[in-house]
Amino acid sequence: MSDKKKRLGTFDLIKGICMLSVVGCHFDESLFRKINFTFNLPAFFLIGGFFYSINCNRLKERTIRMLKPYVFTVLLIAVVDTL
């Protein structure tokens, strides 16, 4: 396998866990479901977005740029959900 097409198993594992937790949330009606939904779907898309067009030199910049709206949204959901 060439270096260009080499997959990172850790990211595949995290994406798999996120997918399974989404399925699990459809069967759970508790506080865990609310917490889980605020994390797993955004994390799945965040990880998937890294590999859309990856440039290793800009990985840190992209991480920070992608995490800012994610953290803001999670905090906003947490505040609105407590009201």
C-alpha positions in Angstrom: 0.0 0.0 0.0 1.4 3.4 -0.9 2.0 6.1 1.8 -0.6 8.3 0.2 -3.4 5.8 0.7 -2.3 4.5 4.1 -5.1 4.6 6.7 -4.7 5.6 10.3 -6.3 2.9 12.4 -6.8 5.1 15.5 -9.1 7.5 13.5 -11.0 4.6 12.1 -11.5 3.2 15.6 -12.8 6.5 16.9 -15.1 6.9 14.0 -16.4 3.4 14.6 -17.0 4.1 18.3 -18.9 7.3 17.3 -21.1 5.3 14.9 -21.9 2.7 17.5 -22.7 5.3 20.1 -25.2 7.0 17.6 -26.9 3.6 17.2 -26.9 3.1 21.0 -28.5 6.6 21.6 -31.5 5.5 19.6 -32.3 2.9 22.3 -31.5 5.1 25.3 -33.7 7.8 26.8 -31.5 9.1 29.6 -29.1 12.0 30.3 -26.4 9.9 28.8 -28.2 10.2 25.4 -28.2 14.0 25.6 -24.5 14.1 26.5 -23.6 11.5 24.0 -25.4 13.3 21.1 -23.6 16.5 21.8 -20.3 14.7 21.4 -20.5 11.8 19.0 -21.9 13.3 15.8 -19.8 16.4 15.9 -16.7 14.2 16.6 -17.5 11.9 13.8 -17.8 14.8 11.3 -14.7 16.5 12.8 -12.6 13.4 12.3 -14.0 12.8 8.8 -13.2 16.4 7.9 -9.5 16.0 8.6 -9.1 13.6 5.8 -11.1 15.4 3.2 -8.0 17.1 1.9 -5.2 16.6 4.4 -2.0 18.7 4.5 0.2 17.6 7.4 1.8 21.0 7.6 -1.5 22.7 8.4 -2.9 20.0 10.7 -2.5 22.0 13.9 -4.0 25.1 12.4 -7.0 23.1 11.0 -7.5 21.4 14.4 -7.7 24.7 16.2 -9.9 26.2 13.5 -12.3 23.2 13.6 -12.4 22.9 17.4 -13.5 26.5 18.0 -17.0 26.3 16.5 -17.3 22.7 17.9 -16.6 23.9 21.5 -18.8 26.9 21.1 -21.7 24.8 19.9 -21.3 22.2 22.7 -21.3 24.9 25.3 -24.3 26.6 23.7 -26.2 23.4 23.7 -25.3 22.7 27.3 -26.5 26.2 28.4 -29.7 26.1 26.4 -30.4 22.5 27.6 -30.2 23.6 31.2 -32.8 26.4 30.8 
